[in-house]
């Protein structure tokens, strides 16, 4: 074989085949780019479907239901804004909002102050810090119905442990759960005991983000502990406090299990909260009015929450 023929055969051998050349790589690159572009949407698709099915659809269904007269069976009759007019002129609706507002005043300010003080103490403790943190969270994870039953036993007018202690020091028994004046503070105390530990964790997480150098600089300038707490800790905790206030506002206005188990909304509807009043519409199969009630409650709580966000908004 001549040298020229060997060279020609080597040249033919080295020529790329159309099936494996640059043109063949382009479809593969296009397929890979398509997968990279749409893969994230594919991963979030299950959540989107669940969210649409169990959140968005029920929301719009409830909104439509609030303009109808429907009792759970048969056709829903369109009545426009009649449900809203009934609620806005109902003494029961405004009374439930007033009860929730009083409970908010008894719970949230005291809870925020208590959570800040406890978080500061927990942050300063060096030994058994984890134990104390867990101890404060235990009430929050305790089943609410069990706690409510314990509250009934403790604050029973005739055989409760609290009245037994009062009798031991010569004080008369108090109708904690059967008098209008004491029923709200007793429920507020239950809510404080159960949920303050969760707020402590939120405040503690914000507290640990504060630069310790600020406290050292304040100490060098002669600022005491209380001055540091008021001038450094509280201002820098505004985001955590804002989140806690909004979260607890929602919880208080949705409060249902506590009055339902402990006082059944009494005495004389003094503990019928907004959440419990909404439940009464459901039990009487007045679903149209209940849907309107829920939307009015959402609007009111959203307005109150936005107000607190505005007042407690951290400055840049």
VOGU-3710 file (C-alpha; in Angstrom, 3 decimals, decimal comma):
1> xxxxxxxxxx> 0,000/0,000/0,000  1,374/3,400/-0,958  1,864/6,282/1,438  -0,813/8,364/-0,369  -3,478/5,656/0,046  -2,667/5,230/3,779  -3,012/8,970/4,300  -6,363/9,018/2,473  -7,703/6,143/4,568  -6,616/7,889/7,813
11> xxxxxxxxxx> -8,329/11,091/6,675  -11,545/9,231/5,958  -11,361/7,524/9,341  -10,908/10,827/11,190  -13,839/12,596/9,513  -16,665/12,961/12,072  -19,877/11,179/11,384  -22,989/13,384/11,107  -24,648/11,330/13,859  -22,010/12,238/16,447
21> xxxxxxxxxx> -20,930/15,657/15,289  -21,860/19,157/16,534  -25,330/18,977/15,001  -26,125/15,874/17,035  -25,131/17,674/20,281  -27,567/20,544/19,762  -30,761/18,498/20,417  -29,167/17,112/23,557  -28,270/20,600/24,769  -31,784/21,811/23,986
31> xxxxxxxxxx> -33,302/18,918/25,965  -30,979/19,596/28,891  -31,807/23,319/28,843  -35,521/22,493/28,741  -35,168/20,198/31,764  -33,223/22,840/33,697  -35,848/25,466/32,908  -38,925/23,461/33,840  -37,581/21,120/36,526  -38,101/23,639/39,395
41> xxxxxxxxxx> -41,745/24,096/38,396  -42,135/20,340/38,265  -40,821/19,998/41,812  -43,166/22,647/43,238  -46,178/21,415/41,267  -47,402/19,022/44,036  -47,406/21,849/46,586  -49,178/24,191/44,158  -51,872/21,608/43,470  -52,412/20,940/47,186
51> xxxxxxxxxx> -52,450/24,686/47,906  -55,013/25,343/45,186  -57,195/22,421/46,255  -57,163/22,969/50,007  -56,558/26,737/50,399  -57,449/28,792/47,342  -60,568/26,879/46,309  -62,064/26,763/49,854  -61,339/30,489/50,213  -63,277/31,440/47,089
61> xxxxxxxxxx> -65,987/28,905/47,856  -66,432/30,453/51,321  -66,492/33,951/49,838  -69,253/32,926/47,442  -71,049/31,104/50,248  -71,094/34,270/52,372  -73,531/35,835/49,886  -75,980/32,944/50,058  -78,470/31,354/52,418  -77,363/27,749/52,722
71> xxxxxxxxxx> -77,818/25,206/55,489  -75,644/22,387/54,224  -78,073/20,690/51,856  -80,069/21,670/48,847  -79,411/24,650/46,642  -77,775/27,789/47,993  -80,006/30,873/47,542  -78,243/34,101/46,591  -79,137/36,855/49,076  -76,395/39,399/48,429
81> xxxxxxxxxx> -75,107/41,313/51,454  -77,911/40,249/53,808  -75,573/38,070/55,914  -73,155/40,957/56,346  -75,954/43,366/57,241  -77,267/40,921/59,830  -73,854/40,506/61,451  -72,986/44,191/61,469  -76,258/44,946/63,261  -76,062/41,932/65,593
91> xxxxxxxxxx> -75,307/42,498/69,266  -73,864/38,987/69,509  -71,261/39,660/66,811  -70,045/42,904/68,381  -70,163/41,382/71,859  -67,909/38,521/70,714  -65,470/41,005/69,207  -65,546/42,992/72,455  -64,798/39,856/74,479  -61,876/39,023/72,203
101> xxxxxxxxxx> -60,632/42,607/72,480  -60,684/42,485/76,289  -58,850/39,161/76,231  -56,282/40,690/73,889  -55,679/43,532/76,355  -55,290/41,030/79,192  -52,966/38,711/77,260  -50,760/40,276/74,615  -49,167/43,267/76,440  -48,406/41,157/79,519
111> xxxxxxxxxx> -47,141/38,308/77,353  -44,750/40,508/75,388  -43,266/42,069/78,543  -42,967/38,671/80,213  -41,414/37,083/77,104  -38,753/39,807/76,839  -37,786/39,510/80,509  -37,650/35,695/80,404  -35,684/35,706/77,137  -33,117/38,114/78,588
121> xxxxxxxxxx> -32,717/35,898/81,666  -32,415/32,731/79,567  -29,825/34,387/77,359  -27,757/35,307/80,411  -27,914/31,851/82,013  -24,838/29,724/81,366  -25,724/26,484/83,142  -28,765/24,332/82,284  -29,800/26,748/79,535  -31,232/23,958/77,393
131> xxxxxxxxxx> -33,252/22,574/80,295  -34,935/25,909/80,992  -35,728/26,439/77,332  -37,405/23,052/77,115  -39,278/23,742/80,367  -40,804/26,897/78,903  -41,849/25,121/75,690  -43,523/22,143/77,415  -46,825/24,018/78,114  -47,052/25,029/74,454
141> xxxxxxxxxx> -46,835/21,428/73,212  -49,173/20,092/75,908  -52,625/19,173/74,475  -54,976/22,097/74,973  -57,967/20,038/76,087  -55,889/18,412/78,830  -54,706/21,818/80,054  -58,285/23,138/79,990  -59,479/20,230/82,110  -56,712/20,912/84,625
151> xxxxxxxxxx> -57,798/24,552/84,713  -61,374/23,516/85,489  -60,158/21,418/88,420  -57,822/24,112/89,765  -60,329/26,973/89,562  -63,479/25,124/90,613  -65,497/27,335/92,970  -66,226/24,628/95,538  -63,402/22,111/95,364  -60,663/23,874/93,414
161> xxxxxxxxxx> -57,085/24,064/94,666  -56,903/27,836/94,146  -59,899/28,520/96,389  -58,493/26,046/98,924  -55,331/28,163/99,124  -57,417/31,313/99,491  -59,428/29,690/102,279  -56,217/28,667/104,044  -55,197/32,327/104,345  -58,666/33,467/105,389
171> xxxxxxxxxx> -59,955/34,788/102,067  -63,440/33,973/100,691  -63,782/31,652/97,677  -63,967/33,215/94,227  -66,199/32,075/91,366  -63,395/32,033/88,858  -65,349/30,365/86,061  -68,937/31,206/86,999  -68,803/35,011/87,338  -68,512/37,472/84,480
181> xxxxxxxxxx> -65,848/39,512/86,239  -63,408/36,639/86,779  -64,035/34,357/83,795  -62,018/36,443/81,303  -58,929/36,831/83,553  -59,000/33,089/84,244  -59,073/32,310/80,512  -56,356/34,891/79,908  -54,182/33,216/82,549  -54,675/29,869/80,815
191> xxxxxxxxxx> -53,667/31,350/77,465  -50,628/33,061/79,007  -49,436/29,856/80,672  -49,887/27,828/77,496  -48,383/30,094/74,823  -45,851/32,390/76,482  -43,052/29,828/76,071  -43,462/29,943/72,297  -43,190/33,742/72,294  -40,096/33,447/74,512
201> xxxxxxxxxx> -38,420/31,327/71,819  -39,220/33,908/69,134  -37,839/36,765/71,251  -34,814/34,692/72,259  -33,949/34,008/68,628  -34,029/37,753/67,935  -32,026/38,480/71,076  -29,205/36,206/69,991  -28,806/38,179/66,753  -27,854/41,369/68,611
211> xxxxxxxxxx> -24,158/42,230/68,471  -22,617/41,874/71,933  -20,282/44,748/71,128  -23,182/47,163/71,522  -23,598/46,157/75,162  -19,858/46,448/75,789  -19,820/49,938/74,294  -22,839/50,931/76,395  -21,150/49,588/79,540  -18,074/51,677/78,813
221> xxxxxxxxxx> -20,341/54,721/78,510  -21,788/53,975/81,948  -25,160/52,526/80,912  -26,651/50,093/83,433  -28,551/46,899/82,755  -31,975/48,546/82,635  -30,709/51,304/80,392  -29,198/48,736/78,015  -32,447/46,778/78,020  -34,526/49,825/77,126
231> xxxxxxxxxx> -32,111/51,527/74,698  -30,511/48,531/72,950  -32,446/45,307/73,476  -36,013/46,521/72,972  -35,351/48,655/69,838  -33,369/45,863/68,173  -36,096/43,342/69,005  -38,797/45,273/67,182  -39,028/42,798/64,309  -39,371/39,838/66,684
241> xxxxxxxxxx> -41,877/41,733/68,823  -43,885/42,752/65,759  -44,057/39,147/64,588  -45,076/37,964/68,062  -47,800/40,596/68,437  -49,313/39,796/65,032  -49,144/36,059/65,706  -50,761/36,341/69,136  -53,407/38,738/67,843  -54,465/36,107/65,337
251> xxxxxxxxxx> -54,446/33,454/68,061  -56,553/35,501/70,495  -59,223/36,422/67,948  -59,374/32,797/66,800  -59,550/31,481/70,369  -62,082/28,680/70,470  -61,046/25,605/72,458  -60,296/27,466/75,700  -63,751/29,041/76,193  -65,505/26,054/74,633
261> xxxxxxxxxx> -64,022/23,560/77,102  -63,620/25,731/80,213  -66,656/28,049/80,258  -68,785/27,100/77,211  -68,881/30,815/76,393  -70,448/31,784/79,724  -71,359/33,039/82,117  -73,887/35,204/80,249  -71,803/35,056/77,027  -68,977/36,940/78,785
271> xxxxxxxxxx> -66,381/34,560/77,310  -68,003/34,004/73,917  -65,051/34,932/71,742  -65,128/35,721/68,042  -64,011/32,189/67,237  -66,657/30,629/69,473  -69,400/32,874/68,044  -68,403/31,720/64,560  -68,656/28,109/65,733  -72,268/28,671/66,846
281> xxxxxxxxxx> -73,261/29,436/63,243  -71,705/26,167/62,109  -73,472/24,087/64,770  -76,818/25,641/63,758  -76,100/24,839/60,086  -76,245/28,542/59,206  -73,300/28,202/56,869  -73,907/31,354/54,840  -73,864/33,569/57,927  -70,869/31,641/59,255
291> xxxxxxxxxx> -68,943/32,265/56,036  -69,737/35,986/56,215  -68,689/36,007/59,858  -65,351/34,421/59,002  -64,618/36,993/56,305  -65,518/39,905/58,567  -63,211/38,420/61,192  -60,411/38,091/58,628  -60,816/41,729/57,583  -60,826/43,004/61,172
301> xxxxxxxxxx> -57,839/40,918/62,278  -55,915/41,880/59,143  -56,561/45,571/59,803  -55,434/45,245/63,425  -52,335/43,289/62,383  -51,378/45,879/59,752  -51,778/48,589/62,379  -49,341/46,814/64,684  -46,935/46,197/61,802  -47,021/49,929/61,116
311> xxxxxx> -46,481/50,895/64,747  -43,766/48,318/65,476  -42,015/48,420/62,117  -38,255/48,400/62,608  -36,494/51,458/61,243  -33,732/50,873/58,723
//
